[in-house]
């Protein structure tokens, strides 16, 4: 399973959100690198640190992204927030299991997180990007017809 490499297909049209997504992909890639190394001695600590970093960053990023969606009056904000909450709950559950010694990062968990990030950025976040583009176009049309 490869790293997630940023390219312009990930862009949601907002420089700050794009920067945050790049940082988030970096956190994922760090977890991925850990898995490749398979350093058993540090596996529990690295799992905890990585999952905590993922959850902390998700909290800040989701808050920022949700505020952006409020500003553009995105109609599916509540559904998007639900998706964010579900991911946050999932990462928290992984963290609790790692803390209790019942979970070690493995390829299945990394794959789940990777797939969620890709699906979320490339599909769900693109929806509010498209909405923002449409809103700008409508405003431009209104200005041109007046």
N, C-alpha and C positions, 0 to 999 in steps of 0.2 A: 504494500500500500504506500503510494508516494506522498511526499509533502504536499501541502496545498500552496501552490505558487500564485501570487497575485498577478492578475493581468487586468486590462481595462474592462473585460466582461463582468468583473465584480463591481465596477463603479455604479453607485446609486445616484450620481449627479450632485453629491454634496461632499466637498473636500474634507470636512471634519469627520463625517461618518465614514468616508472611504479610509481616512487615516486610522480611525478606530478599528475598522474591519481588518486592516493590515496588521495592526497590533494584535488583534485577537487571533488571526491566523498564525502569527508568530508564537503565541502561547500554545496553540495546538501543535505546531511543528516542534516545539520543545518537548511536548509530551511524546510525540512520535519518535523523536531522536532517542529519548529515554528507552522507549520500547525496543528500538533496534539494538541498543547497547546491551540490554538485558542484564544490567548490573543488579544482581540479587541483593547485595548488601544495602544498597541505597533505595531499593524499589519502593518500600513503604513510604519513606520520607518524600521521595520524589513524587509519588502518586498523590500524597496529601498536598504537597506544595503546588503541584500542577493543577489539581482539581480546585484548590482554594483560589489560585490565581485566575482560573477560568471563571469561577463563580463571582469573584470580586469584580473582574473586568466586565462580565455580563451585566452585573447590577448597574455599574456606571454607564456602560454603553446602552443598555436598554432604556435607562432613564433619559439619556440624551436623545436617543432615537424616537422615543415616544413623545418627547417635547417637540421635536421637529415635526412629527406627524400631526400633533395638535395645532401647530402654527400653520400648517398647510390645509387644515381641516380635512384630513384624510378620513374618509367615511368608514373604513374598516379598522380603525384604531383599536376598538375593543377586542376584535378577533386577534389582531397582531399582538396585543398585550397578553392575551391568553396563551398564545404560542410561546411568548417570552417566559411567562410564568411556568409553563410546563417544562421548558428546558431548564430553568433555574431549579425547579424541584428535582428533576432528574440528576443534575450535577450535584445537588446537595445530598441526594440519596447515595450516589457513588462515593462522595466524600465521607459520609457517615459510615458506610460499609468499610472503606479503607481505614478510617480511624479505629474501628472496632476489629480490624485485622481480618475482615471477611472478604476483602477485595484487594486485588493487585491489578494495576493497569495491565490490560492484555489487548490483543489485537481486536477482539470483539468490541470492547468498550471504545477503543480508539476509532474503530470503524463507525460506531454509532455516532460519536461526537463529530467525526469528519463529515459524515453524511448529513447530519443536522446542519452544520455550518454551511456546507455547500448549498443545500436545499434552501436554507433560510436566506442567505445572501442573494443567491442567484434567482430565486423564485419569489419568496415572500417580500424581501426588501425591494426587489425590482417593481413590485406592484405599487408601492408608494412613490417610487421614482417616476413611473409612468403617469400616475395621478398628478404629480407635481408638474411634469412636462405638459400635460393636458391643460392644467389650470393656467399655466403661463401662456399657452397658446390661446386660450379663451380670453384672457385679459388683453393680449395683444390684438386679437380680433375686435374686441370691444373698443379699444383705443382707436383702431384704424377706421371703424365705422362711424365714429362720432365726429 
